[in-house]
Amino acid sequence: MKHPRLRDGKKLQTSEPYPMNELPDDLIVKIGGYLVHLLYIGRKDITGSDWGDAFSDAIGGKHLDSPIGIADVVLGKMAWSMKTVKNTRPFTARNIRLISGRCSPDYSYGITDPHKDIQETGRAVLGIWNERINLAQDEFNPVRTSILVRSNDLLSYTLFEEDNHRFRTSDYIWEANSNGNLIGKHIESGETCFTWQPHGSQFTIHTRIPENAVKFTIKRPPVISKDDILRAIDFDDSWVQIIK
């Protein structure tokens, strides 16, 4: 459904290149080509930065490549947070965990003992996340998360998107597990939704892979030898200068 036109509407709505989680085939082909390119030049794994480069190249956006903030790839006033995780079976996996930045209740709220009041700490962790979403949405609209699940051999992928949104802190209850990490569970369903690690303040969101996620494979390119590369770029001894 299109956004309604309002007389007092002030919020900028960006024209979206495609509906959320309905990625067109030509975009998938461009992404796949970039991944083949990475394997061709010898990459042993696909990093989050690589995924940002691949997506921005395919969509014609800009990869900010910054460790701070939610927005990684932008196109006009629209933004994506880029996430990639490895899974042994990306086509049949149903749940994944997304590392979603560091949330320090000590720095942000002055909570020095996170286990003293676990519920307060959990609310603080979500409060930090929500404020990051606020900052991203002040500059970009809409904001999505784009998730690439990759196989160990980097030939099979599942790709999907979800809306990047705030969490209502009153919907969750927190408890500590045997490792001392805090686990956030949805009160109504009992489903585990978050993990927060006191050591390192790492915040992880547990995410379900939707049924309509895009699944695709790529072909491993032929290996090009070092000597072939040097010949292709007309390398000679003058390229190396020994400083004495």
N, C-alpha and C positions, 0 to 999 in steps of 0.2 A: 504494500500500500504506500502511495506517495505521501510525503509530508504535506499537511494542509497549509494553505496560505492564510496567514493571519494579519489583520490590520496592525496589531501591536507586536508582531513577531520581530524580534531583534537578533535572535541567535542565527549565526551563519550556518547554513546547511550546504555541505559540499556535494556536488554531483558525483555519486559513487560510480566507479568504473564497472562494477557488477554487483549484484545483490550478495549479501553476506553468505559465505559458504557455497556459492554457486560459481565456482571458478571456471571460466571458459576454457575449452580445449586448447586454443592457441596459446593461452597463458601457461598451461601445464607443459606444453611442448617447449616453450621458451625456457621455463625453469629447468626442465629435463636436460635441455641442451647445455645450460650453464653448469649443471652438475656433471655432465659428461666431460665438459671442458676441465673442471677441477680434477677429475680422475686422470685425465690425459696429461696434465702437468705434474702429476705425481702425488696428489693429496691422499693421505692415508685415512683421513676422517673429514667430516663436514662440521665446521664450527658454527656457532651462532652468528659470528661476523660473516662467514661464507654464505649462510642462509639469507642474511640481510642483503648482501651483494647480489645474490641470485635473484631474489624477489624484486629488488629495486631495478635491476637491469631489465627484467621481464616486463615490468609494469611502466617503466619510464619514470620512476620516482627518484627520490634522493635518499641515500642511506646515510643517516647522521652518524652511525657507528660510534655512539657515545655510551659509556658505561653508566651514565646517570640519566634517570628519567624513564618514562614509559615508552615514548615515541622513538622508534628505531628507523622506520622507513616512512617518508612523507610524500604525499602527492597532493599539491594544492594545500587545502586545509584539512585533508584527511591523513590519518596516521595509522600505522600498524606497529605493534610490539611483536618482534620476531623471536620465536622459540623453536628449538629443535632438540629432540631426545632420541636416544638409541634404544631399540627394542629388538629382541631376537625374532619376533614375528609381528611385524607392523601391520599385516593385513588382518590378523585375528585379535590383536590386542584390543581391550575394551577400556582400560583405565591407564593413565599415565600421571606422572608427577612433574610439574613445571616449576623449576627454580625461578622464583619471581623477585629476586633482589634481597637486600639486607634490610631488616627492620630492627632498629635498636631502641627498645623502650627506655633504656638507660639514657641514651643521648636525647631522645625526643620527649620523654616524660619524667626523667629522673628516677626511674624504677631500677634501683641497684640490685635488688634480690628478686629475680623473676619468679621464684617458686614461693615467695611469701604469700602472695595472693594471685593464684593462677588465673582466675577469671579477669582480674584487672589487667594482668599482663597480656592475656589473649585479646582483650578489647583494645589495648594499646597497639598491639601488632596490626590488627585490622584497621585501626585509626590511622596508622602510618600509611598503609596501603591505600586507604580511601583518599588521603590527602594527595598522594601521588597521582591518583586518577583525576582528582580535582584540577591539579596543575596541568596535566596533559589535556584535559577537556577545555580548559581556559584558552588553549592555543589551537587545538585541533578538534574537529567534529565531522564525522564520527571517528572513534578510536576502536580498532579491532586488535585481537591477538591472532597471529598466524602461526600455526603449529605444524612443523614437519617432523614426522616420526620416521626415522631412518633405520634400515637393517644393518646388521654387522658388516655385511659385504658391500654396503652402500649402493646396492642395485635395486632395492625395493623400498617404496615410500608410501606413506599415508599422509595426506595433507588436509587440514580443515581450519576453519576460523571460528572465533567466538567473540561476542561483544565484550569489550573491556569495561567492567563495571565495578561499582562499589559494593561492599558487603554490609548488610545491616548487622551490627555487632550483637544485638539482642537475639538473633536467630541461632547463635552458636554457644555451646558449652565446651569448656576446655578441661583437659586432664593431662597429667604427666605420664609418659610411658617409662619402661624399664631403663631407658637410656637417659632419662632426664629431659627429653625433648617434650615440648608441649604439642598436644594433638587437639585440633578444633573439630568438633562434631556438630552436625546440624541437629537441632533439638528435636524437630518433628520426625525426621527420617532415621536418625542415628548414624547417618553416613559420615565417614571421616572426610573432611574437606580440606584441612590444612595441617601442615607440620611446621613448627618453628623450633629452631635449634638455638639454645642459649649461647653455645660456643660458636661464635661467628655470626650469630643473629640472622641465619639464613631462613628465609620464608619460602615455603613450598606449597603450591596449590594443587590439590588432587583433581584431575580433570577426566571426564568421560569422553571417549571418542564417539562422535555421532555416527549414525548409520549411513548418512549421506556423505561421509568423508571421501575424498578423492583418493583412489589407489592407482599407483602407476609404477612401472619399472623402467630402468634404463639399461642400455647395453654397455658393457665395459669396453672402452676404446682400446685400440692396439697400443702397446707400450712403445714409446719412442726412446731410443737410447741416448745417452749423453753425447756420444760422437755425432749422431744424427742432428741433434739440436745445435751443436757447435758448427756443423757444416751449414745448417740452414741459416744461421745468422752471420755467416762469413767470419767466424772467429779466427784470429791469428795471434801470434805472440805479442804484437804491439798493444793488445788490449790489457796486458798485465805489465805494470811498471813497478820495478823493485826499487824502493827508496833506500839509499845507502847514506 
